[in-house]
Amino acid sequence: MPTERLYYRDCQLIEFSARVIAHAAYGGRTAIVLDRTAFYPTSGGQPFDTGRLGDATVVDVVEGVEGILHVLEGPVPKVGTTVAGAIDQERRVDHTQQHTGQHVLSQAFERIGDFTTLSFHLGADASTIDLDTPILDPAAVRQAEEVANQIVLEDRPILIHFTDAQDVERFGLRKPAQKAGVPRTGEIRIVEVAGFDSSACGGTHVSRTGQIGPIKVRRWERRGTVSRVEFLCGWRALRDYAGRAETTRALAERLSVADVDLLATVNRSLDDLERLRDDVSRLREQILEAEAARLVDRGQPLKNLPSGRLVQQVYVGRSPDELKRLALTLVRTGPCVALLGSSGARCHVVFAQSTGLPFDMNQLLRQVAPLFGGRGGGSRDLAQGGAPNPGPVDTALTEAVRLLQAG
Ligand SMILES: [Zn+2]
């Protein structure tokens, strides 16, 4: 015996009593089947209702071959007993707002652009419909929103009709019944937003469009050949608006501008930031060049190459990247070997020579790296190394100078 769906005729019913007709297992948990229920099972893009059955909590509701399965946590009522059911009203109201809003929005898209809704998903955060168009321009979305909200403001009744396959034609359905996911009971349930939209639907709905509250499209995007439209209705839309208003207020306060000037101010600030980054990068380059010139002045002559310079310098806490850039700047100034190191919590060394000099930085680094407990390598002209702990970098560099000048 299939479960009688009380929500088919009365979506506002949240308290009911029913008889337990069977127990079942679902996903390793116990479920019960009732002779009738007001609990909506997950289907048609809409999630299940939660609530209580007797002293147990209803944690999932699904369609099963035995009827509608109510998955329980807590004491399971015995087969044959009568149990009191109570639907979580806040969740039910939220779902009916999103779902009925979807009917209205889908019809609005039909009216303004002949866009057909291919699917609907009611999510925990927002809901989506997929429209049969890859392109959706902002003006069309605004227009559909206006049509939908006009229907809300007219507070039209939501009517429920029951019909069959022979009679269904006269309702002028937005979507053919066989595609609407209605259980094959022989009876077809039509949900009509009076004078605006008729759909075959098994879901739960508000009783008048005014109860949907605001309908707001939040964003949309192309998904292959369709457009996915994300929207919010009722309390969700209002809470989302409150969150955005607060973000806007806080941003405007932070930037000391009026709300309407936010975008221009942010754009200007980002442009300024880009220019400043360029300036900083150029200044850093100049500082490195000045620093390199000073180091070269103080450098010692290279053995067998008196015009060349050997620069040996240890810093504290200088980054590997900066050390490398300084070394490369040094070797560009003229024939030069740069042996740079940084000590501190970690050790870094960079060995570089000007192109054409006869030494081997890779070999030299491998020779001295054990002196500070590190490792590294590179090419003949540029080698880098380090150790994840403090070490005598100056000792290693002094040894590198000795090897180089002795060679
Ligand atoms: Zn529906």
Residues whose N, C-alpha, C, O or C-beta is under 5 A from the ligand:
A	BS01	ZN	H99 C201 G203
